[in-house]
Amino acid sequence: FTGASTVNGSAAQQIMRFNADGTVDAGFAPGVFQSEIYPDNLAVLADGRLLTWGGFDTVGATARTGAARFNQDGSLDNSYALSGVTDLLGVGNASALSDGHLLGLIYTGTGWFSGYSSTMARFGADGALDSSYTPDGTVVAQAWGLLVLPDGRALVWAPPTEQSVFSGSPIFFKRLSLDGPLDSTFVGIPGADGVFWAIYQTDPNNPSMVVGDFSILGRYADGRLIAAATKAPYPQNTTSFNYTLLRLNANGTIDGTFTAPTIIWSNVYQSYTANVGPDNMQYRITGPQGSPFSGVLPQADGSVVVYGSFTSLGGQAVAGIARLTSSGALDTTFSAGSGAALSNAPGRSAQIRNIAAETNGKYWVSGMFDTFGGRSAPGLARLNADGTVDSSFSTPLTFVSFSGGNTRVVFDATNRPLVLGTYLPSADGFPDAIHRLVLNASVNLLTVTRSGAGTGTVTSNPAGINCGATCSASYASGTSVTLTATPAAGSTFTGWSGDCTGTNCALSNVTIAKSVTANFTLLTVPGMPTIVSITPGAGLVTISVLAPSNTG
């Protein structure tokens, strides 16, 4: 029972048994199950050390609740631990500040399965609670989302609810000053009936309300923001919502020079409120469930890369990732092809969880997928500036779905990528939380050719070659590649030639371009003649046939 402290007056447990009359069976006492919890986020500090945070309470065998700091060599920094908070369970949406402080949402309580509450807190560079930070009480009560700004101020928001609509503040969108009070200079979005919600009271015995959505997704370096939001109309008992992206100025007002495409979103929920409003009535409420937009990556030129669960944008088919121009129009020069997919689990939806930009203009995409743009990509892919998959990228990491945690790529001062998430290195059986990759400037092309009258496919480990369709791939210098030839029905594989010979092809420590040929021949059926040659002539074709040996 997650989020509950008691059930029918008894302390909540992960598993409970009830008597036939619905009362809690006090004689049933299950054990408590512990699980590995992976961190949600990662930041590189100014001195090169790493700060990570989430819902964990142990790092290796060392107690560390909510946050941990690591030295540049990956060892745990024993001088850092969060302190000053009673019953701390973990850290939620937060950011590391330039001075090494950590600001964000924290969770406190007796356990994740026995009830907890949230508030905002700031911790010093040593992990000690900063008591000078006192967030406004309305923030603690209402905020759903949080974005910490580089200067230490914070944006908080919540979509409209039945309570906020009747309170006169339907869109909760505020900025907190450095030490936590509300920033009176922030304008925000006032909101109005019909803009983010609609109320229907024509039937006094059955009033209803349609509420939309509003959420900040990202921030430009100049302070402007990108938000996902629904827009009018909001018809009564609607079965879909109009979703779009808004660009906001640094003071929270809408930037009218940006007009993004609209997506019709048909995932809707209906429920009933408690007694609310001036008439103290129960309202039937309709709202969007989920959102087509998961995140954004604003660019220096005003454009923005957006990702989510959408399949079309601006009238064009796009597979969950697109780039919009600085005016909001779909950028047709950017295309990620078929995007992220789970080829090994066709019934499940792939997820892009984060996109990061490298200094050379390429994009690192992480999440739950095993192919990207039709190429093998085990939860991690690198895209060129135009969205196409970078075929020179190869990594030994493989994403595995695990409890808790997020995926993210950040870069240190020397542009080395650090990968956060449940990734397996090589064939290891248990995922580590953070990996640092080395960018190889030298990459080498491996080319496969198929030869002979027979047919078949060639695949590689690490992934890259799938020939059939993909008969060349680039590998970082020093990579070892094993090729496997699989003959089609009616054919047989006779061996390799070129940079591999015999029937096995294991290229060790590839440091130069390589080219290999897989030779396939047709199987000969006993008792059937074999065509030796076909010679065309003037109006005549000569076919030479070798009779089978058992025909006499």
Buried (B, 14 or more C-beta within 10 A) or exposed (E): BEEEBEEEEEBBBBEBEEEEEEEBEEEEEEEEEEEBBBBBBBBBBEEEBBBBBBBBBEBEEEEBBBBBBBBBEEEBBEEBBBEEBEEBBBBBBBBBBEEBBBBBBBBBBEBBBBBBEBBBBBBBBEBBBBEEBEBBEEBBEBBEBBBBBEEBBBBBBBBBBBBBBBEEBBBBBBBBBBEBEBBEEBBBBEBEEEBBBBBBEEEEEEBBBBBBBBBBBBBBEEEBBBBBBBBBEBEBEBEEBBBBBBBBBBEBEEBEEBBBBBBEBEEBEBEEBEEBBEEEBBBBBBBBEEBBBBBBBBBEEBBBBBBBBBEBBBEEEBBBBBBBBBEBBBBEEBBBBBBBBBEEEEEEEBBBBBBBBBEEEBBBBBBBBBBBBBBBBBBBBBBBBEBBBBBBBBBBBBBBEBEBBBBBBBBBEEEEBBBBBBBBBEEEEEBBBBBEBEBBEEBBBBBBBBEBEBBBBBBBEBBBBBBEEBBBBBBBEEBEBEBBBEBEEEBBBBBBBBBBEEEEBEBEEBEEBBBBBBBBBBEEEEEEEEEEEEEEEEEEEEEEEEEBEEEE
